[in-house]
Amino acid sequence: MSEDVGVSNGDTGGAMPGLEVPNWCEGCAGCQALRKELQDKEAEHKRVWLAVKQRVISTDLLLKQNAEYKARYNAKAQDILKYRQKIEEATRQLVSTERHCETLQMQLDSALKEMEPLKKRKQELEESQQKCKEEVEEARDRIRASEGLCQQYREVIKKFEDEEAEREANNSSEKKVSAAKLQEDLTRVKADLTLEKRKNRGLERELDRAKVMMEGLREQISNVQQQAGAATHNYTSVITPAKQPRISRITRTRTPKRNPLPPASAMSCSNTPNATSDEEEMDWSNVANRGVLSPVMPLSPLSP
């Protein structure tokens, strides 16, 4: 059965694009079967076409996502490459820093070893300075005690002179009798005063020598501190120069020469007719009975 197949605008409502819809016979069973089969084919073709269209859309989305993911991957790869380069650079810097730290540690150990004798020397000098200070304080105390004793001797001499003048005014005969004893006692007291003056001058010379020694010790401590500071400065430097031989600089203090003691006649008072020797001691028995020198005796720590 041949039929002209044409496309009518009324029967192409649900047809797929590109398919021509024929004119069907209303009463023909074969046409109805063919029509049904064609509709089934069209429906299947439509489903396939929609599925293909959906797959194309999905594929396009996948391609876009793939391109986006690929761009992200490339960016991440570039970042990872940069991070890897940074890690390698940091590793090289770490190795260099560790080597530098080892060098600095060796320099620190060497500096500490060099500073140990300097610390010991400084401690010894400080102890010596402390001893010198104690000796100076002791010498000052002795000088003050000697000055007090000399003042007491002066007062005693003045009392003797006052007593002698009073006795001369009251009774010339008694003065003549006791003048020899008083003069002898006065001579001995003045000799003791001269001896104490000698001791006082000796203590002053010892004080001067102690001061000179303290100045020398201060200079030595200053030199030790400068050497310790130089060793610390060498440790803190980044590039250690070649080691130079250390030259020990120790300031030597010279003890001033002792001046010879002046003769006893030059140091004695002008009113003393005869000066006694240094080994001669004063006889206090006659004077104590008169009640003049008894309060002076407990205040003479440097009595011979």
C-alpha positions as CSV (number, residue, x, y, z in Angstrom):
1,M,0.0,0.0,0.0
2,S,1.5,3.2,-1.2
3,E,0.6,6.4,0.4
4,D,2.0,9.9,-0.2
5,V,3.8,11.0,2.9
6,G,3.6,14.7,3.5
7,V,4.0,17.0,6.4
8,S,0.9,18.6,7.7
9,N,1.1,21.4,10.3
10,G,-1.8,19.8,12.3
11,D,-0.2,16.4,12.8
12,T,3.4,17.5,13.7
13,G,2.7,18.7,17.2
14,G,4.7,16.1,19.1
15,A,7.1,15.0,16.3
16,M,10.8,15.2,16.6
17,P,12.5,17.8,14.4
18,G,13.6,16.4,11.0
19,L,10.8,13.7,10.8
20,E,8.0,14.0,8.4
21,V,4.5,12.9,9.6
22,P,2.5,11.1,6.8
23,N,-1.3,11.3,6.2
24,W,-2.9,8.2,7.8
25,C,-6.0,6.4,6.7
26,E,-8.6,6.4,9.3
27,G,-10.0,3.0,8.7
28,C,-6.9,1.1,7.7
29,A,-5.6,-1.3,10.4
30,G,-2.1,-1.4,8.8
31,C,-1.9,2.4,8.9
32,Q,-3.0,2.4,12.5
33,A,-0.3,-0.2,13.4
34,L,2.3,1.7,11.5
35,R,1.2,4.9,13.1
36,K,1.4,3.4,16.5
37,E,4.8,2.0,15.7
38,L,5.9,5.3,14.4
39,Q,4.7,7.0,17.6
40,D,6.6,4.5,19.7
41,K,9.7,5.1,17.6
42,E,9.3,8.8,17.9
43,A,8.9,8.5,21.7
44,E,11.9,6.3,21.9
45,H,13.9,8.6,19.6
46,K,12.8,11.6,21.8
47,R,13.9,9.8,24.9
48,V,17.2,9.0,23.3
49,W,17.6,12.5,22.0
50,L,16.8,14.0,25.5
51,A,19.3,11.5,27.1
52,V,21.9,12.5,24.6
53,K,21.2,16.2,25.2
54,Q,21.4,15.6,28.9
55,R,24.7,13.8,28.5
56,V,26.0,16.6,26.3
57,I,25.1,19.1,28.9
58,S,26.6,16.9,31.7
59,T,29.7,16.4,29.6
60,D,30.0,20.2,29.0
61,L,29.6,20.8,32.8
62,L,32.2,18.1,33.5
63,L,34.6,19.7,31.0
64,K,34.1,23.0,32.6
65,Q,34.6,21.5,36.0
66,N,37.6,19.6,34.7
67,A,39.1,22.8,33.3
68,E,38.4,24.6,36.6
69,Y,39.9,21.8,38.6
70,K,42.9,21.6,36.3
71,A,43.5,25.4,36.8
72,R,43.2,24.9,40.5
73,Y,45.5,22.0,40.3
74,N,48.1,23.9,38.3
75,A,47.8,26.8,40.8
76,K,48.3,24.4,43.7
77,A,51.2,22.8,41.9
78,Q,52.8,26.1,41.4
79,D,52.2,26.9,45.1
80,I,53.6,23.6,46.2
81,L,56.6,24.1,43.9
82,K,57.2,27.5,45.5
83,Y,56.8,26.0,49.0
84,R,59.2,23.2,48.1
85,Q,61.8,25.8,46.9
86,K,61.3,27.7,50.1
87,I,61.7,24.6,52.2
88,E,64.9,23.7,50.3
89,E,66.2,27.3,50.9
90,A,65.2,27.1,54.5
91,T,66.9,23.7,54.8
92,R,70.1,25.2,53.3
93,Q,69.9,28.1,55.7
94,L,69.3,25.7,58.6
95,V,72.4,23.7,57.7
96,S,74.4,26.9,57.4
97,T,73.0,28.2,60.7
98,E,73.8,24.9,62.5
99,R,77.4,25.1,61.2
100,H,77.6,28.7,62.4
101,C,76.1,27.8,65.8
102,E,78.7,25.0,66.1
103,T,81.4,27.6,65.3
104,L,80.0,30.0,67.9
105,Q,79.7,27.2,70.4
106,M,83.4,26.4,69.9
107,Q,84.2,30.1,70.3
108,L,82.1,30.3,73.4
109,D,83.8,27.3,75.0
110,S,87.2,28.8,74.1
111,A,86.3,32.2,75.5
112,L,85.0,30.6,78.8
113,K,88.2,28.6,79.1
114,E,90.2,31.8,78.6
115,M,88.0,33.7,81.1
116,E,88.4,31.1,83.9
117,P,92.0,32.2,84.9
118,L,90.9,35.8,84.6
119,K,88.0,35.2,87.0
120,K,90.3,33.5,89.4
121,R,92.8,36.3,89.2
122,K,90.1,38.8,89.7
123,Q,88.8,37.0,92.8
124,E,92.4,36.9,94.2
125,L,92.8,40.6,93.5
126,E,89.5,41.4,95.2
127,E,90.5,39.3,98.2
128,S,93.8,41.0,98.4
129,Q,92.1,44.4,98.1
130,Q,89.7,43.5,100.9
131,K,92.7,42.5,103.1
132,C,94.4,45.8,102.3
133,K,91.3,47.6,103.2
134,E,91.2,45.8,106.5
135,E,94.8,46.6,107.1
136,V,94.2,50.2,106.3
137,E,91.3,50.4,108.7
138,E,93.3,48.7,111.4
139,A,96.2,51.2,110.8
140,R,93.8,54.1,110.9
141,D,92.4,52.8,114.2
142,R,95.9,52.5,115.6
143,I,96.7,56.0,114.4
144,R,93.6,57.4,116.1
145,A,94.5,55.5,119.3
146,S,98.1,56.9,119.0
147,E,96.8,60.4,118.5
148,G,94.5,60.0,121.6
149,L,97.4,58.7,123.6
150,C,99.6,61.5,122.4
151,Q,96.9,64.0,123.5
152,Q,96.7,62.3,126.9
153,Y,100.5,62.6,127.2
154,R,100.3,66.3,126.2
155,E,97.7,66.8,128.9
156,V,99.9,64.9,131.4
157,I,102.9,67.1,130.5
158,K,100.8,70.2,130.8
159,K,99.6,69.0,134.3
160,F,103.2,68.4,135.2
161,E,104.2,71.8,134.0
162,D,101.3,73.4,135.9
163,E,102.1,71.5,139.0
164,E,105.7,72.4,138.7
165,A,104.8,76.1,138.3
166,E,102.4,76.0,141.2
167,R,105.0,74.3,143.4
168,E,107.6,76.9,142.4
169,A,105.2,79.7,143.3
170,N,104.2,78.1,146.7
171,N,107.5,76.8,147.9
172,S,110.8,77.3,146.2
173,S,112.6,75.0,148.7
174,E,110.2,72.1,148.0
175,K,110.6,72.8,144.3
176,K,114.3,72.4,144.6
177,V,113.9,69.1,146.4
178,S,111.4,67.6,144.0
179,A,112.6,69.3,140.8
180,A,115.0,66.5,140.0
181,K,112.3,63.8,140.3
182,L,109.7,65.9,138.4
183,Q,112.3,66.7,135.7
184,E,113.1,63.0,135.4
185,D,109.5,62.0,135.2
186,L,108.9,64.8,132.7
187,T,111.8,63.6,130.7
188,R,110.5,60.0,130.7
189,V,107.0,61.2,129.7
190,K,108.4,63.3,126.9
191,A,110.5,60.3,125.8
192,D,107.4,58.1,125.8
193,L,105.6,60.9,123.8
194,T,108.5,60.9,121.3
195,L,108.3,57.1,121.0
196,E,104.6,57.3,120.4
197,K,105.2,60.0,117.7
198,R,107.7,57.6,116.1
199,K,105.2,54.8,116.1
200,N,102.5,57.2,114.8
201,R,104.8,58.2,111.9
202,G,105.6,54.6,111.2
203,L,101.9,53.8,111.1
204,E,101.3,56.7,108.8
205,R,104.0,55.4,106.5
206,E,102.4,51.9,106.6
207,L,99.1,53.6,105.7
208,D,100.7,55.3,102.7
209,R,102.2,52.0,101.6
210,A,98.8,50.4,102.0
211,K,97.2,53.1,99.9
212,V,99.8,52.6,97.1
213,M,99.1,48.9,97.2
214,M,95.4,49.5,96.9
215,E,95.9,51.8,93.9
216,G,98.0,49.0,92.3
217,L,95.4,46.4,93.0
218,R,92.7,48.7,91.5
219,E,94.7,49.0,88.3
220,Q,95.2,45.3,88.2
221,I,91.5,44.7,88.6
222,S,90.8,47.2,85.9
223,N,93.2,45.4,83.6
224,V,91.6,42.1,84.3
225,Q,88.1,43.5,83.7
226,Q,89.3,45.0,80.4
227,Q,90.8,41.6,79.3
228,A,87.5,39.8,80.3
229,G,85.5,42.4,78.2
230,A,87.9,41.9,75.3
231,A,87.4,38.1,75.5
232,T,83.6,38.5,75.5
233,H,83.8,40.9,72.6
234,N,85.8,38.3,70.6
235,Y,83.1,35.7,71.3
236,T,80.2,37.9,70.1
237,S,81.8,38.7,66.8
238,V,80.4,36.7,63.8
239,I,83.8,36.2,62.1
240,T,86.5,35.3,64.6
241,P,89.9,36.8,63.6
242,A,93.1,34.9,64.0
243,K,94.1,34.5,67.6
244,Q,96.8,36.7,68.7
245,P,99.1,35.7,71.6
246,R,97.9,37.2,74.8
247,I,100.3,39.4,76.6
248,S,99.7,39.5,80.4
249,R,99.7,43.0,81.6
250,I,100.2,43.1,85.3
251,T,100.8,46.4,86.9
252,R,103.6,46.2,89.5
253,T,103.4,48.6,92.3
254,R,106.6,49.8,93.8
255,T,106.9,50.1,97.5
256,P,108.3,53.5,98.4
257,K,111.6,53.4,100.1
258,R,111.6,54.0,103.8
259,N,113.1,57.2,104.8
260,P,115.5,56.8,107.7
261,L,114.1,57.7,111.0
262,P,115.3,61.1,112.3
263,P,117.4,61.0,115.5
264,A,115.7,61.1,118.8
265,S,117.2,64.5,119.5
266,A,115.4,66.0,116.5
267,M,112.0,64.5,117.4
268,S,112.0,65.3,121.0
269,C,110.5,68.4,122.4
270,S,112.6,71.6,122.7
271,N,112.1,71.7,126.5
272,T,113.5,68.2,127.0
273,P,117.1,68.4,128.2
274,N,118.0,64.7,127.7
275,A,116.1,62.3,125.3
276,T,115.7,58.7,126.4
277,S,116.2,55.6,124.1
278,D,113.4,53.7,122.4
279,E,113.8,50.7,124.7
280,E,113.6,52.7,127.9
281,E,110.3,52.4,129.8
282,M,108.8,55.0,132.1
283,D,108.8,54.4,135.8
284,W,105.2,54.9,136.8
285,S,105.6,54.1,140.4
286,N,106.6,57.6,141.6
287,V,104.0,59.3,139.3
288,A,101.1,57.1,140.2
289,N,101.5,58.0,143.9
290,R,101.0,61.6,143.1
291,G,97.6,60.8,141.4
292,V,98.5,62.5,138.1
293,L,98.9,59.7,135.5
294,S,96.6,57.1,137.1
295,P,93.6,58.0,134.8
296,V,95.8,57.8,131.7
297,M,97.0,54.2,132.0
298,P,93.8,52.4,130.9
299,L,93.7,54.4,127.6
300,S,97.2,53.4,126.3
301,P,96.7,50.4,124.0
302,L,100.1,51.0,122.3
303,S,102.1,51.2,125.4
304,P,105.4,49.3,125.1
